[in-house]
Amino acid sequence: MTQERAENQNDLGPGVPTPPIPLAGSAAHATSKRRGSRVGITEAVLRDLRSSCPDVTEDPEVIGESSRDWWPLAMTWALHGQVGSRAAAVARPTSAQEVAELLAVCNKWGLPVTAAGGRSGVLGASVPVFGGILLDMCGLTGITEVDDTSLTVDVLPGTFGDRFEDELRTQHSLTCGHWPQSMNLSTVGGWIACRGAGQMSTRYGKIEDMVQGLDVALADGRILSTGGYPRAATGPDLTQLFVGSEGTLGVITSARLRVHPNPPEDRRSAWSLASFEDGLEMCRRILRRGATPAVLRLYDSIESERNYHLGDGRCVVLVLDEGDPAIIDGVMNVVADEARAANASPLDAALLDVWLAKRNDVAALEQLISRGLLVDTLEVSGRWSVLSGV
């Protein structure tokens, strides 16, 4: 077990959705910010829904809390006792069959369905804009099969990320390698539905690189199984059609993911460079040579000072790799070569400890929003040839 793994072993979250910020008043009395019409349900519809999924509730407290996520703008609304939009009811299935039957009922009655997991998204995708049913998938949880020989694992979509990784590590000596900032807040199904990236994606890939197959419940109640094999010679790839579809094409009820042996060792280094452009070039050359350290993070001078307090106006690059010593030693040799070529100055590798200690800390978001500040992030993707001008 690497030091990084040991540091996180006892930091498990609650395994249920975490509210982003308290709602003024109560969730039961929270009003909808959206003023348009929303679809409600009748007693006849409710009876039909409960025939397929016994746990369908109209409890106003549950509805109010379940009708929001970590969207920063909606967090400002919460200060005034508002959510984006309220669902008519919340359904909490515990099996793929319940999900499929529930969707068939909703399809019959023309009810909108919003699928949700940990509700850790920051774009409002979990908000039931048109009312109807909020489909809480957290009841489908756990690892159902591990194939250590093939390095695959079958997992249910409501499994929270930190618990998934912890069970893989402690019970099977494996790792998924997907480590988003929302690790304690998000579910495996959410990772796939939102096509997520992790902090170690340079080594392990993004979630679409890990998904080998899916079981998906369609709107009419059919369950479709896609992929499941290491590679295919035919197309289109239906698995990738559902990855990133955010519940619009179907609801993920199980996933087969590629996993890796738990890394026995890690290596770390930190560097400072005169400019952000120098840092970009160093990172580009490292990757161009085929080295893929798990963590390769470049900070501009402002963020370098804010996070690491060096006081010299330079830019910081953090590097961490983990795995077989023979491989990661080679990677770190490439990193050191390119750092020297970029005239980078070595820093104390303990800066990685600073980053690891706070990389999943989202407490500042609530603190700033409670003071009346709107805080958000913007992700930019571009070719290497244009990045310096972005």
N, C-alpha and C positions, 0 to 999 in steps of 0.2 A: 504493500500500500504506500503510495507516495505521500509526502507531507501534506500536499494540497488536499488529498482525499481524507486524511486523518483530521484535518482542520474542520472539515465540513460534516463529519460523521454524526455529530450530536446536534446539528443545527436544523433539524427537521421542522417544517412548518406544521400547521394544524391539520392538513389533509382535507380541508374544506375551503370554499371560497372566502377570501379575506376582504372585508369592506375597505375601500380605498380611503374613506374619510367619513366621519359621522354625519348622518343626515340631521339637519336641524329639525327639531320636533321629534318625529318618529317615522320609521319606514311606512307604517300603516297609514299615516296621513300625508305622505309625500305626494305632491301633485305632479302631473306631466308637463314638462316644458313644451312639448310638441302640442299644438292646438288643433291639429287635424283630426278627422274621424278615426276611431279605432274599432276593431272587431271584438265584440263581446261574445258570450256564450249563454245559451239557455239551459234550463234544467235538463231538457231532453239530450242536448249535446253533452252536458256534464256526465249524465248517466252512461252515455255511449263511450265517452273517454275513459271513465273508470272501469268499464268492462274490459278494456284492453290494458290499462295501467292503473292499478288500485290507488296509487299515490298521486292524485291530482287534487290540488288545493286552491281554494279561492281566498285563503287567509291573507288579509290586506298587508300584514307585516311581512310575510314571506314574499308576496308579490312586489312590494316596494323595494325590498332589499335585493331581490333577484333581477330587477329590471334595470340594473346599472353595471358598469364595469369601471376600469381605471382611466377612462377618457378624461384628461385634465380639464377640459372645458366643462364637462358634466360634474366634475368635482367642485367647480365654483357654484354650480346650480345647487349642489347638495347643501351648501351653506345657507341657502334660502328655502330648504325643505322641498327641493324639486329633483325629479329624475327625468331622463330624456323622454321616456314614454312608459306607461304601465301596461304589463300584460294583463289579460283577463283571468288567466289561471297559470299555475306552475305545475308541470308534470315531472315526476321524478322516477323514471323507470329504473329497473335493476337488472334487466336482461335485454339482449338483442331482440328477442321475440316481442317483448313489451314495446320497444322502440318502434319496430316495424308495424305492429298492430295499431299503435297510437297514431303513427303517420297516416295509415290507411283511413282511420276515422277522421282525422283532420282533413284529409283530401276529400273525403265524402261530403263533409259539411262546409268545405271551402274556408277552413280556418288557416290563417297564417301561422307558421311555426318558426321560432327563433331558437336555434340550438346554442347551448352555452355550456362551458366547462367551469374552469376556475374564475372566469370573468376577469382575467388580468389584462385583457387587451386595452390599448390606449386610443382606440379610434371609434369607440361606440358601436362596434359590430355586434355586441351582445345585447344591445338595447332593442326591445320588441317594438319597433317603430309603429307597426300597424296593430298592436294589441295581440289578440289571439293567445297562443300557447307559448310560454317560455319552457323549452325542453332542457331541463337540468340533467346533464349526463354524468354527474359525479357518482351516481349509484352503480355505474359499471366500472369497477375498479379492480386492479390486481394483475399480476403476471399469470398467464394461463399455461404457458409452455416455454421451456428453454431447451434449445438444441445446441449444446456446447460444441459438438463436433462441427456443425455447420455455422456456428456463431450467429444464430438468429434467436429471437425471442418474440413470443406472441403476448400482447398486452392489451388490456381494455382501455377505452378512451378516457374514462374519468379518473385514471391514476395520476396523482400529482407527481410532478417531475422529481422532486427531491426524494420522495418515497420510492419511486421507481428506481432511481439511481442507487439509493441506499440498499434496496433489496438485491439488485443485481450485484453490487459490490460485496456485500457481507455474506450473502447466501450462495452466490454462484461464481464469485471471483471474476466478474465481467463488468464492463462499462458500456453505456450507450455513447458517451462522449458529447451529448447535446446538453449544453449548459447555458440557457438564456438567463438574462438578469432576473427574470420572473420565475426562477427555478422553484421557489417555495410556493408560488402563487398560481402557477399554470399547470395544465394537464397535458398528457400525451396527445389526446385528441385535438386539443387546441393548438399544439405545436404543428400538427399535420394540417389541420384545416386552415391555419394561417400561414403556412409555409415558412416556419420560423427559422431563425439563425441563432447559433449559440456562440459563446465567447471562445470556444475552442474549435470553431468550424474550419480553420486552416488545416488542422490535422484530420478531423473526423468528417468534415463536410457539413452542409446544411441538412435540415430534416429530410428534404426530398432525396438526398443521397443515401439516407438510412432506411427509407421505407421500401420494403420488398413486396408487400401485398397488403390489401385492405379487405375488410368486410364492411359493406355500406348498405344501410337501409334506404330504399328509395321512397318517393312520395306516395306511391300506391301500395306500399307495404311489402314489396319484394325485397329480398336481401341478395345483393350482388357481391360475389367474391372476385377480387382482381389479383393478378400477379401471383405472388407466393413462391416464385422461382428466382434463382440468382440472375438469370438473363433470359431474354426472349429474342427470337429472330423475326417476329412478326409485330405489326402495329395496327392501330395506334395503341399507346400505352394508357390503359384505362386507370391504372393506379395514379399516374401523374395528373390525370384529368381531375381527380378528386382532391389531390394535394393542393392546398391553397384556395379551394372553392368556398370555404367559410360556411359550409352547410347549405349552400344554395342548390347544389345538385343532388345531395343525399347526406345522410348522417352516418358518420363513421362509428361502427360498433365494435371493431377490433382491428388491430394492426400487427403486422409482422415486420420487425425492425432488425437491421443488421447491428451486431454488437461486437465488442472487442475484448480481448483479455484485459483484466485489470492491470494497468501499467505498474511495473515493479519499481521504477525509478523516475525521477524528473531532473531536469537541468534548467537553470535560470540565469539570465543576464539582463543588465540594464545599461542604456547608453544615452548620452546627450549629444545633440547635433546643433550646428549653428542656425539652421533654418528648417522650416517645415518641408521645403522642397528637397533638401538634403536627406531628410528622413524618408520621404516618399521614394527617392531613388534607392536608398539602402534597402527598403522593404521590397521594392520591385526586383532588385538584383538577387536578393535572397530567394525569392520565389522563382525567378527565372532559372536559377540553377537547380531547381527541383527540391529545395529544402522547404518543408512545410511544418514549421513549429506550431504547436497547438495554439499558442498565444503569440501574436505579433501585433502590438499596439503602439500607435504613434500619436503623440499629443502635440498640439501646437504650443507656442510659448505661453499663452494665457492659461490653458488647461494644465500645462506642466507645472506652472507656479501654483495654481489653485490646489492641485492634488499633491504635489511633492515638495513644494517650498524650497526650491533650489536657489532662488535669488539671483540667477545669472541670465535670465531671459532666453535660455536655450530650450530646445525641444527634446522631449524624452521618448525613447523607444524601449518598451518592455518586451522581453522574450521569455517564453516558458515552453518547454517541450517535455513530453512524458511518453514512456514506452520502454521497449527493449534498449538496454544501454548501447549496444552496437549501433543502433539506428540513430538514437537521439544524440550520441556523441558526434556522429557525422554531421547531423543537422546543425549543432551548435558550433562546429568548426567552420561551416559555411557562414553562419551568422557573424562569427568573429572576423573572418576574412573580409566580409563586406563592410563591417563596421570600421575596420582599419582603412579600407579603400575610401570610405566616406568621411574620414578624419573625425570619427565619433570618439568621444571620450567615455571610458568605462565608468559606470556608477555602481554604487553598492547594490548587489542583487536583492538586498532586503527590501528594496522598493516594491518587489513583487509581493512581499508579505502585506505591505500597505494596501495594494490593490486587491489582493485576495480577501482581506478582512472586510472590505466595504463594497465589493463588486455587486452584491445583491441587495444593498441597503437602499430602500426607497423611502425612508422616513422623511427625508428632506422635502419630498413632494407635498405631503400634507402640511408640513410646517409653513412652506412658502405660500401655498394656496390659502391657508387659513389667515395669512397676513394680507390677502387681497392681491397676490401676484399670480399671474397665469404663467405656468412653466410647461414647456413641451420640448420634444426633440424632433429633429429632422434628419432623416437618413438619405444619403446621397450615394448613388452607384455610378461609376463611370469607367471608361477604359483608362489604362495607365497613361496613355498619350495625352489625355485631356485633364487628368486629375489636378495637376498643379495650377490649372487655370480656373478650377471650380470655386 
